[in-house]
């Protein structure tokens, strides 16, 4: 990306974040820089964001969230411990609820130990089709749809304009693409039906997403326009992964529903998706790739299931609106720069399953009130840069009896500067 493109993208991201904050009742002073957005986010009135059937308060430890970030129901840790069933699934036309991405027993075990948890709802389309909602602008009405088909697969493509359907077929796993000429600009829904086999959402380009593009592979204006035409995605059956660079630079992508059955989120899958504000990772996913959500500046909530075992390097790099996140107990590694620049994180709990933390992992998380370690054995930290620019007012909380062990551990916050406390 050129310097001018980077500056333009940064300005677009700042505008999107400012609009999201003001829409929720917050204030963004003129000329606010990136570091100032954390204070702007904190200006949002408590209880905002909307809810149905319980809402949420600052005292609620467990939140049940819809795919768009709406809090469906919330509970104190005590009330949640007494639940005998999970809340009812929310409903949406065209979608089938698949349930919550944590089981009640696993969630109770986690909350009993770590005190709070965000749980998300999973969906699949009711007709099994994967639907891509697009808005085409004047002069940019001939996009190429490109999908990666599994071996021996056939897809039916409904372009959403009443034209003849297209058929994508392969005998060996490979990309299949076709340009479609729309008669006019406007809103359309591309519906993809798996006739046999299946496909993967991934990109053949490391510059822009090639799922909907102009085919130039250089990030020129037609490629960008078609990337930005994607507004919403509802995934159906026949997809097992969202892979590398799938939606890179899709600045206008606001929401996506990912069904149970998708097993991985690949490297750079949602890189620079500035408008994506919330996402639920289904309980079938076991890994989140490097830079998967990097620079998703509007991402304020994400629910991660207990099955995830690794968070890749830079996975949430510069997600400056992310105010809280649950790291599941099964995670064993937090990659380098995983949460770099997450200015809005108020705190982080590192569960006892984590054994390694990469350099820069929490660098720039300057507003955290505390970092809490659950393991009696300090995880291996590859570099002291893991804590660069973390405020010296941030407390380091460690299990009873481990104070000196943590204070003397390699590459941990300097105990002469930071306050260590046992709990």
N, C-alpha and C positions, 0 to 999 in steps of 0.2 A: 504494500500500500504506500503511495506517495505521501510526502509530508502534507501537501494540500488536502489530499483525501482524508488523512488522519485527522487534520484539524477540523475539516467539515464534519466528519463522523463524530468527533468529540463534542462539537457544538450541538449537533443533532441530539446526542445523548443527554447533554445538560438540559436542553429544552424539554426533552421527554420526561426527565426526572422532575424538573420544576413543575411541569404541568400535572404530573401525577401527585405531587405533594400538595399543590394548591387545590386540586380536585377533592382531596380528602380533608380540606380545611386548614392546612398548614400555610406558612408564609415563607417566601423565598425572597430575601432582599436582593436588590439590584446588584449585579456583578458578583454574585456568589460563586466562589470557586468550588472545586470538587470536595475539598476538605470541609467546606462549609455546609455541604448538603446533609451531613449527619445532624447538625443543629437544626436545620430546616425540617428534617424528618421528625425530630423530637418535638417540633412545634405543632405536629398534628394532634388534635384533641384526643384524649384517651377514650376508648370505646368506639372509635370511628371505624369505617371500613364495612360496616353492615354485617348482619348475621341473621339467621333464622332459627328459632328454637333454642335460645340460650345465650347467644352472643358471646362476649368474652370480657374479662376484666384483668387488671394487672395481677390479681391474686390467683387467677386460674392457671393450673399447672399443665393440664392436658387440653389440647385444642383439636377438634375434628374439622378439617378444612376441605372445601370443595376445590376442584381443579383450578378455579380462577382466584383462589385465595380467600374466598368468603368463609368466615368462621361459622360452621353449621351448628356446633354445640361445643361447650367447654365445661370443665369441671376442676374443682380443687383436687389435690392429690388424695385427700381423705374421701371425698365423694366418689372419685373414680375407683378407688379401691373397693367400694361397696357395689359397683355395677355388676349386674348379672348378665348383661348383654350389651353389645355395641349399639350406638344410636342407629336409628333408621337411615337407610341410604337416601341421599337426595336424588331427585329425578330431573331429567332434562329431555325434551323432545328430541328424538333421533339418536339418543344414547341409552345404553343399558348399563346400569350400575353393576359393577363387579364386586363391590364390597370395599372395605377399608384396607389399607396396605400394611396394617399390623393386626394380628389376632389379639383377642382380649387377654389371653393368658400371657403372651409375650409382652404386650404393652404393660400389663400390671407388674410383671417382673421388672421391666425397665424403670417404670415410674417409682417403684418401691426403692430402687437403688439410686436413681438419678433425679428424681423429683418432678421432672417435667418432660413433655413429649408432644410433638406435632404429628398428627395422623391424617393421611390424605385419602380421598376417594378415587377409585379406579373406574374407568369406563371403556367400553368398546361400542362402536356404532351398532345401531339396532339392525341394520341390513348387512353388516359385515364389510361394507365398502369403506375404503379410506378416502376421506373427502378433504380437498385442499381449497380453501376459500381464497379467492384472489380479487384484486381490484386493478384493472388495467387502465392506464392513462392514455390520453391522446398521443398517437404516434408510436406507441409501444403496445401493439395488439397482436404480435406474432411470436409468442414465446415457444421455446423448446421444452418439452417435458422429457426428463431423463431419469430412468429408474434402473436399479441394479437387480436383475432377475436371478433367482436361483436356477439351478439346472432343471431342465424339463418343466418349464413354467409357462403359463399363459395368463395374460391380464387383459381385461376389457376396460377401455378408457372412454368414459363419457365426458366430453369436453364442456358440458354444461350450457351449450348454446343451441341445442336442438339439432346439431349436425350429426352426420353418420359417426358411429362409434369407431374407434381404432382398436387394433389388436396388437399387443406386444407378445412375442413368443421367443423362446430360446431353448436350445438343446443342451448347452453348457452355460454355466454361470457367467453372466456378462451384462454390460450396460445395453439398454435399448432406449432409443430416443426418437422423437418425432416433433417437427414444428407444426403448430396449428395456427391458422390465420382466422382471427375473430373479425366479424364484420364491423364492430364498433367497440369503443372503450366501455367500461362499466364493470359491474360485479358479476362474477361467475363462480360456480363450484365444480371443480374437476373431481369426478367420482371414479375410483379405481376398484374394480372387482377382480378378485383372484379366482380364475376359472380352475387352475391347477397349479400346484407348486407354491411359490411365494416370492417375495421380493424384500429388498433391504432399502431403507432410506439412507443414502449416502451420496457423497459428491466425488466426482472424478477430478475436481479442481481444488487446489489449496488456496485459491485466491478469492473465489466466490462460491456460493452454493450452485451446483449444476442441476438441481432437481427442477428448477424453473429458471431458464436463463436464455441468452442469445447465442451461446456456443463459441464465444470468442476466447474464453479462458484468460482474460487479462483485466477483468474488473472494469471494463468500459461502461459507458452510460446505459446501453441496452441491457447488459448483464445486471447492473445494479437495479435498473428499473424493474426487471422481472423478479429479482430477489425480493425487492421491496413490495411487489404486488401481493405477496403471500401474507394474509391477515390472520388466518386461523387454520388449524389442522385437527381433524378428528380421525384417529387411526382405527382401522377395522381389523379383520382377521388376515392371517397370512404374512405378517411382519414379525420377525424375531429379534431385530435389533435396529437401533438408530445409530448409524455408524459415522465414520470420520467425515468431518466438515459438512455434515448433512444440510444444516441450515445456516452455515456461516454467512454473516453479513445480511441476513434477512432482518433488516432493521425494524420492519413494521409488524413482524410476527408477534401477536398479542397473547395468544393462548394455544395450547396443544393438549389433547387428551391422549395418554399412552396406556394401552390396555395391558392387563396381566398376560404374560406370555412373551413380552419383550424382555430379553435377558441382559442386554448391555446398552449403555450410553457411551458412544465412542469418543475419541479425541476430537476436540474442537466442534462437537456436534451442534452446539448452539452459540458458538463464538460470535460475539458482537450482535446478539439479538437484543437490541436496546430496549424494545417495547415489551418484552416478556416479563410479566410481573409475578407470576406464580407458576409452580409446576409440582405435580405429584409423580414421584417415581414409583412404578408398580412393584409389588413384592416379589416379582420374578427376576428383577434386576440384581445382579451381584457385584457389578463394578461400574464406577463412574470414571470415564477416561480423563486424561490430561487436558486441561483447558476446555472441558466440556461446556461450562457455562461462563467462561472467561468474558469479562466486560459486558455482562448482562446487567447494565446499570440500574434497571428498574426492578430487578428481581428482589422482592421483599420477603417472599416466603417459599420454602421448598420442603417437602416432606420426603424423608428417606427411609425406606423399610429396613427391617432388622437383618435382611439377607445380604446387604451390601457389606463387602469385606475390604474394599480399598477405595480410597479417594485419590484420584490421580493428581499429579503436579499441576498447579495452576487451575484446578477444577473450578474454583469460584474467584479467580483472580479479578480484582477490581469490581466485585459485585457490591458497589458502594451503598446500595439500599437494603442489603441483607442485614436485618436486625437480630435475628436469632436462627439457630440451626441445631438440629439434633444429630449428633454423631452416634450411629448405632453401636451397640456393644460388640458386634461382630467385626467391626473395622479393626484391622491390625496395622495399617499404615496410612499416614497422612502425607501426601507428596509435597515436594518443594513448591513454595508459593501458592499452596492450595487455597488459602484465605487472604492472600496478599491484598492490601488495600480495601478490605471490607470495613470501611470506616464506621459503619453503623452497628456493628456487632457490639452488644452490650456486655456479653460475657461468653465464655466457652467452657464446656465440660468435656474433658478428654477421658473417655471410658477406659476401664482397666485392660481391655483387649488390645489397645494401641501399644505397639512395641517400637515403632520408628516414626519420627517426625522430620520432614525434610527442611532444608534451609529456606528461610523466607516464608515459612508456612503461615505465620500470623503477622508478618511485617506490615506496619502501617495500620494495624487494628488499634487505633489510638484512643478509642473511647471506651474500651472494655473496663468494667469495674473489677472483674476478677477472672483468673484462669484457674480452673479447678481440675486437679489430677486425681483420678480414682485408683490408680495402680500403686501398690506399695513399692514397686520397683520402677524407678523413673524410666520412661521410654528413652531410647537412644535418639539423640538430637544431632543431626549431621553438621549443623553450623549454628553459631550464636545469632546469625541473621534471622533465625526463626522468630525472634522477638524484636527485631529492629523497629524503632519508632513506636513501640508499645509504651503507653504513658507510664511514668514512674509511680503514678498513683494506683496503678493496677495491682491488686493483691494476688499473690500466688498461694492458692489453697492446696494443701497436701494432707494425706491421711495421717491420723494420729500415730506417732512413733517414727515418722519418716522425715522429720524436719531437716535434720543434718544430712541425711542421704540426698535429699533434693537440693539443698543448698550447695553441696559439694559436687553435684553431678555435672558432667561436662556439657558446656554450651547452654546452660540454663541461665535465666535472668540473674544478674549480679545481685547477691544478697545484701551488698552494702548500699545498693540503690533501691531495690524492690523489697517490699514487706512480704515475708513468708509467714503463713499461719496454718496451724493444724486444725482439723475439724473432726 
